[in-house]
Amino acid sequence: MAHHPIRRGLDLPIAGEAAGPAVQLDLPSTVGIDPRELRGFIPRLAAREGDEVKAGQPLMFHKFEPRVQVVAPVAGRVKEIRRGARRVITGFVIDTVAEGGVVQHATHALDALPSLSREAVLEQMLAGGVWPLLRTRPLDHLPSPSTVPQWVLVDGMETGPLQPGPDALLAAEDREALQAGIHVLGRLTDGGVVLTHAEGAAHPAFQGLTGAEVHTFSGPHPAGDPAVQVSHIRPPTGTGRVFTIRAWDAVIVGRLFLTGRYDGTRVYAAVGTGVTQPRLVRTVQGAPLPHLTGPVIDGPARWIRGSVLTGTRVGPEGFAGLSSRSVHVLPDTVERELFGWATPQLGKWSFHRSYLKGFGRPSARYDLRPGLYGGHRALVPTGVHDTVIATPDIQPTFLFRSLIAGDLEGSIKLGLLDISEEEAALLSYIDPSKNDFDVILRDSLELYAKEA
């Protein structure tokens, strides 16, 4: 077992953490799926408005990879197909039924999974709708079924701000399904499977697993980010790819092969100071966000599906994600104080030691809001950016100067394909010049994907 200590990064002390066991919610009257979650996925319809669908039945498929499908998490009737600019599909809304049909696939005994062929595994993962749970490094795109990964990472830890981790998302009885998922994912590659978890983690689901090389990580965020872990364990070489998946999503893959059914149940965290009572809930994939959060504050609020760092801004009319496991609600009002810079501000926290609280480690959680407190300025090499970059051999100031200048070839040499979006988002948070580094990085990666 190899250990990787992460010494650079930042844990944001945001208030609004979910606590306690997951609350079991009733089946919502509608669920929704947003295909824009899947980078590189160009949706085409497999079901139309008014169609009756079974749980696990395809709703959409990829224009260029028709075998890659997004399936219905529950049975029901397609109520609405939402479209955006140029009639791009932005969502499926399904009226649910409690007792509906289920698409049944082949079932396998646990000890038979290591002997399955890659073709058999690939066919069932694609038909069963679990392929969209995978991502690639680099680019963090939905992988192509024709790509044979150099190896597969199963990430069993989470360090993002207020994000639920294995203690919330995995149960002791998930061990068998996780073992099945590791066996299945191992058939996709000749390079093996790597399972990661936090140092000292004693979760029952991680005990006694076989078929995976185990690595542990410790340190601040982004220690739990799959991209950072790939960089520390074994970066992809040449034009190769590494597949990544979260351990709780690998459980869903394993259940497909053990039971023959797509598992649409999920545990989500409703967090943030905008939520009246932050909580963990157990419901179905795609549940309406107000169904997860319960009562929220009055007044303007920012709804974010996923992490506050790299999540997607949505509205209260949005739906819970396919792979993200949280919804974060932040008050959108940022109050200004006259001569606030001249007062001790004991109730606030600052990374740059602008307040007294910045001179010590955070001893509490704070109501951090999405205010800029200043305008955009020139990118100045103060050295502060280096303190949150966990990927080795990255000089963020030079890299992002190259990206801003449009030098794609030079930025590749400086680490464009190595740095993670979580790191870029941390740079955005601490940057005195108010640059959106994560947006710059994503735009550059999409440009690279088009030109590669």
N, C-alpha and C positions, 0 to 999 in steps of 0.2 A: 504494500500500500504506500503510494507516494503522497507526500503532503506539500501543498503550495501556500505559503503565507503571503497574503496580499497586504502590503504596508502603505500603499497610496490609495486614496479614494475618499469618500465622504458619505457618512450616514446623516441624512437630513432629519433633524428632530421635529418632525411634523406632528401636530396633535390630531386626534381623531382616530386612534387605533381601535380595531375591532377586538373584542375579548369574549371569552366564554365559548361554550360548545355551539356548533352550527344549529340554527333554528330551522326546522323542517317547515317549508312553505307549501301551501296548496298549489295544485297545478294552475298556472295562469291561464286566462281565457285566450290569450294570443302569445305567440313567440315570434321572434324575428331573427334573420340572418343577414349580416352585412358582408358581402364578398370583398369589400375594399380592405378588410383585415388581412387578406392574403396577397402579399406582394408578388407580382408576376402572374397573377391569376386573372385571365380575361374571361368573364362569365358569359355563358350561353345557356338559354333556358332548356331545362329538361322537364319542367312542369309549367302549367299555365294557370291563370286566375280561374278559380272555380273548381280546379282538379282536387279530387280526394287523394290524399297521400298517406302511405304507411310510415311508421317510424323506421328510419333507415333507407327510405326511398330517395333516389337522386332528385335534387331540385335544380342544380346547375352543373355544368361541366366546363372544362377549360377549352377555349377556342382552339388552341394549338396542341393540346394533349387531352383528347376527349375521354380518356380513361380516368383522368383526375376529376373526381366528383365531390360536390358538397351535398350531404344528405339531410333529410328532415330529422330533427332530434326527437320529435313526437309525431303521433298520427293526428290528422286533421284535414282541413280544407284550405287551400291557398286563397287567402282573402285579398291580398294586394301584392303587386310587384312594383316596387318603387324604382323610379328612374331619375337620374340627374341630367347634367348637361350632355348634349349630344346623345340622349337616350341611353346613357350608360346605366346598367343595372346597379342600384345602390342598396337594395334590400328586398327580402322576401318576408311577408307577414302571413302567418298561418293561424287560423282559428283551431284551437286544440280540441280533441275529444279524449275523454278519460279511457275509454275502452276501444281502442282502434287496432288496426292490423300492424304487424311487425314483419319486416323483411328478414328472412332467415337464411344464413349462410352455413357453410360447413363447420362442424365442431371438431376439435382435436384434443386428445389427451395431452397433458403437460409434458410427459416424457417423450411424446412423438414429435414435438415441435422442432427440436434440433435436427431432425432428419428430413424436414420438408425441403423441397427445392426452392431456389430463389424465385423461380417463375410462379410457383404455387403461392408463396408468401406475397409476392408482388400483386398477383391477381386478386387475392382476397382483401389485401389492404386497400386497393383501389376501388373494388366493388363495395367494400364495407364502409367507405367514407372516412377512413382514418388517415389517409395519406396527407391531407391538409394540416395535420398536427406536426409535420416535419418542417424544418427550415434548413437552409444551407449556410455554411460559412465558406467563403465570404458572401456578402450581399444580403443575407437573411431573407432569401426568396423561397417560395414554394419550389421544392426540387422537381426535376424531371424524372419520370420513371425509368428513362433510359440511362440515367446517370448511376454509375456504380461508385458509391462514396469510398474515400480512402479509409474512413472509420466512422463510427457512430457514437455521439455523446448523449448519454442520458443524465440530465442535470437534476440532481435531487436536492437543491438548496435554492433559497430565494433571499436576497438582501435588499431588494428595492424598498423605497419608503412606503410603509404601511401595507406592503404586499403580503398575502398569506403564503406561508411556507408549508413544508411537509407535515408539520404537526397538525395543521388545519385541513390540508387537502388529502392526506393519506391516512388510512386506518390500518390497524394490525392485520385485518383480514385481506387487505390489498396485496399482501406479499406474494400470493400465488399468481395473481394477474400481472404483477410487476415482473416476476420471474418469467412468465409466458411472454411478456413484451420484450424482455431482453433476448430470449431465445429467437423470437421472430425477427427483431432488428438485426441480430447477428447474421441472419441468412441473407441480408441485403449487401453485405460487404465481406471481403476477405481480410480486412484490417482489424476486425474485432470491435467490441463494444466497450466503452469506458463509462462507468457509473461514478458520479461525483456526489459528495454530500459534505456537510459542515464537519469540521474536526470535532471529534467527540460525540457526533450524533449517534443516538442509541435508539432510533425509531425502529419498532419491530418489523416494519415492512422492508428494511434494509438488511436484516440479519439473515445470514446463511444463503445468500444469493450466489448462484454460479453462472459462468458464462460471460462474466464482465470483469474487466480490470478496474480496480477501485482506486480513486484518487480523492483526497480531502483538501478542502480550502478553508482558510480563516482570514479574517480581516474585514475592513469596511466595504460598503458597496463601491464598486461593482463586482465584488468577489463571487457573487452568485450568478453573474451574467454568463450565459453560454458562450458568447463570443470571447470574453476574457479568459474563460476556462480553456477554450480551444487554443488560444494563443500561448497559454502556459504549459499545456500538455503536449500537443503535437500539431503545430500549424499546418494547414493544407499546403502542398507543394505544387508548383507548376500551375496547370489549369484545373487541378483536381478540386474536389469538394469534400467537405465534412458535413454529415447530417447531424442536426441537433434536435432534441426533443426533451421536454420536461418529464420528470419521473411520473407525475400524476397523469400526464397524457400517454405515457408508455403503458400505464395501467389500462387505459381505454383500448389501446391496441391489443393488449393481452386478453382482455375480456372478449373482444371480437372473435378471437381464435378459440377461446375456451367455451363460449356460449353460442357463438354464431350470430350474435346480435350487436348492433351499434348501441353503445351506452350513452344516452343523452342526459344523464343526471350530472349535476355539477355542484361544487361548493364555491360560492363567491363571497368576497368581503365587501361590505358597504362601509366605506371609511371616509374620513375627512371631517373638518369642523362644521361643514354644511349639513351633515347628517345628524339628526336629533339624537339618535341612539345607534352609534356604530356597532355593527354586528356581522357575524358569519351566518350565511343562510345556505340551506340545501334546497335546490330547485332543479329546473331543467335548463339546458343550454338555450340561450336566446330569450330568456325571460325579460319582460319590460323592466327598465331600470328602476322606476318608482316601486315596482313589486319587490325589488331587492332592498332598497334603502329605507322604506317606510317613510315616516314624516321627515321633512327637511326644513331648513330655515326659511323664513319669509325674506323676500327681497332677491336681488340678482345673485345668481350662483353659477359657477362654472362646473359642468358635468364632464368628467374625464373617464373614458373606458380604459382601464389599465392604470399604469403608473402615472404619477404626476410628471415624471421626467420624459417618458416616451410614449405615453398613452395617446388616445385619439379624443379630441374634443367633440362631444356629442351634446344632445339636448335631453331633457327629461322624456322625450318621445322615443329615445333610442332603446337598444336592446343589449343584453349582456353578450360578451364576446365568445367566439369559438375557442380561442386559446388564452386570452387574457382572463384572469380570475378575480377581477375587482372592479368596482366603480368608485371613483373618488369625487366628492362634491366639495367645492371650495367656495366660500363667499367671494363674490366678484367685486366687492366694494373695498377699496384701499383708502383708508383715512390718512389725511396729511396732518401733521402737527407743526404749528408755528415754532420755529427755533428748536425743532426736535433733535437736530444734530448737537445742540449744546447741552442737552440734558442726559442724565445717566442711562435712561431707558432700561431699567432693570428688568422689565417684563418682556424684553425682546432679545433675539439672538442674531448675531452677525458673524458670518464666516471671516470677514475682513477686519474684525476687531473694531468696527465702527462704534460699538457700544461696549460697556464693561463686560457684558456676558461673553463677548468674543475672546476674552483672555483666559477662559477656562473651558473645560469640557462641558457640553450641555448637560445640565442636571435635571432638565424637565423637557417636556414637549411644548412647542410654541405654535401659535396660530399664524402659520406662514401663508401668505396670499400672493397672487400672481401680479404684483406691482413691480414696475421697472425701477422706480426711484431714480430717474435720470434718463437722458437720451443717448442715442447711438454716437459713439466716438471712434477714433482710430484705434486699431489693434496695437497695443503697446506691449513689448516683451518684458513684463515685470517679473516673470518666473513663477507667478502664482498658479498658472495653468498646469505646471508640471506636478503639482501636489495631488491631483485627483486622477491622473492617468495611470491605470494599472497595467496596461499592455506594455510589454518590454520594448525598449528602443524606439519610442515615439517621442518626437519633439513637437508638441502641439502648435506652438506659435508658427514654426516654419511650415508645418503641414497645412494649416488653415490659411496662411498667407498665400500659399501655392494654390489652394482651392479657390479662394476669393479672386485670384488673378486669372483663373481659368486654365491653369497649367495642369492638365489631367495626367500627362506622362510623368511630370516631376512629382506630383502628389502621390502617385503609385509607389515611387521609390521612397517616399517619406512615410508611407504606412497607411495610405487610403484604405486598402483592403484588410488591414489588421485592426484598426481602432474600432471600438464598438459604439453603437449609438447611445448606450447608457453613459459611456465616458464623455461623448460629445455633449450630452444633455447636462452632465455635471459641469462641464466647461461653461455652458450657457448660464447656468445658475450662478457661478462665482465670478463671471467675467465683468470687470468694471466698465468695459466698453459696450456692454449690452449687445453682443453678437449672438445670433441664433446658430450656434455651431452644429447642433443636431440637424437643423434644416439644411444648412450648407452641406453637411456630410451626406444626407440622404439624396439631395439633388445631384451631387457629384457621383454617387453610386449608381443612380438611375442612368445618368449620362454614360457612365462606364459600361453598364449592362447593355445599352443600345449599341455602343461602338465596338464592344469586345467581339 
